[in-house]
Amino acid sequence: MKSQITLSAIQERMAQGVPLGRVDETVARRLWWAALETLQEDILLPMDLDKGFWLAAPLPALYEPKLLNRLQGWVWAPEELENLHNFYAGLLPPSRILSSEEKGSPNLGNFRRLSLLENDGNDPLLIIITPKFQVALALQGNNGKRNLLIRSDHQTLSEILTMLDLRLNNEDPDEAMKLRTTLADLGQLSSNDCLEKSFWQLLSERLARMAPSFTVQKVSDISEIEKVPNSTTSEITLLEALSHEVRTPLATIRTLIRSLIRREDLSELVIGRLKQIDSECTEQIDRFGLIFNAAELQRQQPVSSRLASTDLGRMLEILYTGWTEQLARRGIDLTLSITPDLPKVLSDPERLELMLGGLIDHNTRGLPPGGCLCMELTPAGQRLKLQILKKSSSAQNSDSPVSAPNADLGPVLSWNPSTGSLQLSKEATERLFASLGGRLRQRRDQGLTVFFPISEEKYGEF
C-alpha cells in the first residue's frame, strides 16, 4: 500500500523555522478570516490576475467572484458536505438575485472536490499559484500555541507542490496530471519574496480597524477628551465581529452550492432550490457587509471617500433585473423611471451598489404582497434625485394597520417590530450615504429621496 502524504504534514513543513504561536483557537480563527480578506481584497484583486490555480482544505477559502472565475481550484473536503444544502436550506431568510458582475459567470466557484484522509486534520490550508504571485496560508499548532502561517519563499513552495503532487498522484492520477498541466501552462513564475512583509503590514492595519480605538493623551489634557461611552464602543466592536463571522461562512456555503449546481445528475427542482439558497446567501453577505461598513464608519472620524465619476442611471438599469426577480418571489412589483441623458454623479460605485441593494431590502421589508416599489431618477439642479416610494395595493390601503415605529438598538441598528427584522438606523443610513457623496431625506412609511452631486468629470466608467 502506498504511503499517503497528509495535509497536516504539509502544514508542518510550512511551520519549519517559524516560532510557535501563542494564541487559542478563537483568536486563531479570527486571524485566519482576516488573513483571507487581506489576501483577496488587499493583494490579489488589485493585481487583476487572469490565470492560476488554488488548493484548499477542508473548505474552499476563496470567496471573491473575480478570483473564483479566473483561477482553477482543488478542494479537499469532508464527505458530509455533499448534503450541505439540506442542512442550511431552512436557516437562511429571503434573498436577492446574483449581482450583475456574477451574472453570466457559469464557472463561478470552479473547483474540483477531493476527499480528506483521516489523518489530514481540520486545520485550514490555502495555496495559490499564479505567474505573478505564489503563497501558502495555513493555521497550525495545538490550542494555546496556534499560529497563522504564510510562506512565499521559493524553497518552501517548491517542496509543498512536490508533496501535493505525490498526494494527488496516489489519490487520483488524473487530477495529478491536470494539476501538472495547469502549473506548466503558467510559464515562468515571478518571485515574490517580499510578500510576507507587506502581508503582515496589511493584516495589522485590517485588524487595527476592527479593534477598539484608543487615544493616548497627556494627563493635563484628560479633561478635554470627549468621552465616548464604553458600552457604545463595545457594541460597535461586537457588531463588527458578528457581521464578519456571519459573512465568511456564508461565502463558503455559497461557493459549495455553486459547485453542486454544475453537477449533471441533479433534477431541475433540486437545481432551482440550490439557486434559491445561493441567492439567499448572497443577500445576507451583502446585508451584513453593509452593517459592517456602517459600524466601521460609526467608529471612525468622517474621512473623504474615494469618490469617482459614476453613471448612476446605468447602474440602476443593470441592477434592475436582479431586483425585479428578487421582489417577484415576495409578490412585490418594482418600477424604474430614468430621465434620458442624465450626467454622471460623484460617488463610490462599488460601495454604492451595495448601499442601493440595502435600500431595496429596507423599503420592502414591511411591504405586503401586491405592493409596489417605485424608483425614479431625475435631475435636480446641480444634483440628481433618486426617489424611492412604497405603494400598497388599494385593498391593503383600506384596512392595513399602522406599523409601529422602529426601535433604535444603538447608533447603527434599529428593530422593526412589524416585520421582526434588523435594519440600519436612520443615523447610520445617513452617514453611509454622506460617505458616498449623497444626501438622504427620509419620509416615514413612504420611502426616501437621495440627492447625488453631479460629477464635473467627463470620463470614468461604472
C-alpha positions, 0 to 999 in steps of 0.5 A: 500500500502506498504511503499517503502524504497528509495535509497536516504534514504539509502544514508542518513543513510550512511551520519549519523555522517559524516560532510557535504561536501563542494564541487559542483557537478563537483568536486563531480563527479570527486571524485566519478570516482576516488573513483571507480578506487581506489576501483577496481584497488587499493583494490579489484583486488589485493585481487583476490576475487572469490565470492560476490555480488554488488548493484548499482544505477542508473548505474552499477559502476563496470567496471573491467572484473575480478570483473564483472565475479566473483561477482553477481550484482543488478542494479537499473536503469532508464527505458530509458536505455533499448534503450541505444544502439540506442542512442550511436550506431552512436557516437562511431568510429571503434573498436577492438575485446574483449581482450583475458582475456574477451574472453570466459567470457559469464557472463561478466557484470552479473547483474540483472536490477531493476527499480528506484522509483521516489523518489530514486534520481540520486545520485550514490550508490555502495555496495559490499559484499564479505567474505573478504571485505564489503563497501558502496560508495555513493555521497550525499548532495545538490550542494555546500555541496556534499560529497563522502561517504564510510562506512565499519563499521559493524553497518552501513552495517548491517542496509543498507542490512536490508533496501535493503532487505525490498526494494527488498522484496516489489519490487520483492520477488524473487530477495529478496530471491536470494539476501538472498541466495547469502549473506548466501552462503558467510559464515562468513564475515571478518571485515574490519574496517580499510578500510576507512583509507587506502581508503582515503590514496589511493584516495589522492595519485590517485588524487595527480597524476592527479593534477598539480605538484608543487615544493616548493623551497627556494627563493635563489634557484628560479633561478635554477628551470627549468621552465616548461611552464604553458600552457604545464602543463595545457594541460597535466592536461586537457588531463588527465581529458578528457581521464578519463571522456571519459573512465568511461562512456564508461565502463558503456555503455559497461557493459549495452550492455553486459547485453542486449546481454544475453537477449533471445528475441533479433534477431541475427542482433540486437545481432551482432550490440550490439557486434559491439558497445561493441567492439567499446567501448572497443577500445576507453577505451583502446585508451584513457587509453593509452593517459592517461598513456602517459600524466601521464608519460609526467608529471612525472620524468622517474621512473623504471617500474615494469618490469617482465619476459614476453613471448612476442611471446605468447602474440602476438599469443593470441592477434592475433585473436582479431586483425585479426577480428578487421582489417577484418571489415576495409578490412585490412589483418594482418600477424604474423611471430614468430621465434620458441623458442624465450626467454622471454623479460623484460617488463610490460605485462599488460601495454604492451598489451595495448601499442601493441593494440595502435600500431595496431590502429596507423599503420592502421589508414591511411591504405586503404582497401586491405592493409596489416599489417605485424608483425614479431618477431625475435631475435636480439642479446641480444634483440628481434625485433618486426617489424611492416610494412604497405603494400598497395595493388599494385593498391593503390601503383600506384596512392595513394597520399602522406599523409601529415605529422602529426601535433604535438598538444603538447608533447603527441598528434599529428593530422593526417590530412589524416585520421582526427584522434588523435594519440600519438606523436612520443615523447610520443610513445617513452617514453611509450615504454622506460617505458616498457623496449623497444626501438622504431625506427620509419620509416615514412609511413612504420611502426616501429621496437621495440627492447625488452631486453631479460629477464635473468629470467627463470620463470614468466608467461604472 
